[in-house]
Every structure is written in structure tokens, then in C-alpha cells.
Amino acid sequence: MKQNWYDNVKNLSIAALHKIIVENKFQPPTNENRIISYGVEPSEIQKLYKWPFSITENTKLIMFQFKINPNIIYTKDKHKGANIIPDDLCYLCKSK
């Protein structure tokens, strides 16, 4: 049986309280079911999330990977797809 954060004086901490709140409030990412369907063990999913940060040493490259992996950086073609801009032409050479 799992102990509550307040059952034991050793467990009485802000970090333990935060963990209980996070476990009860937040759901796992929606892509985890798809990752598991590809044959990845549920215990290995955390390693997948940490992988982009463990293969490089350059901090700027890590942050770029963090932004580009879930498609946070919007390119002109994404802006065009969302009808934010009229065309997806390169602003330098005016071609695709």
C-alpha cells in the first residue's frame, strides 16, 4: 500500500507534497499510448523523453532540439497552413 506524504515524518516535505499533487492532477501525455503501441515498454518512456538531452553537450543545441522535437518552432509553411500569412515563400529569395 502506498503511504501518503503525511503518514511519516521523514516523508513530510514540499517535494513529497508536490509529487502527490502532480500524480493526482496531471495525466500522462497523449502520445504515450502510441509510443507503447510501437513496442516500447512503459518503464522505458522516461528514457525516450531524456534522450535528446543526453546525446548532446551544447546547451543551445539542446534547447533547439527541445523546441523542434514537439514542433514548437513555427515555420512559414505552418503559418501558411494556419492562414496567418498569405504565402510560404522565403522572405529572402521569394521562392519555396
PyMOL commands that set and color helices and strands:
alter all, ss='L'
color gray80, all
select helices_A, chain A and resi 9-11+14-25+32-37+42-54+59-68+76-81
alter helices_A, ss='H'
color red, helices_A
deselect
rebuild
show_as cartoon
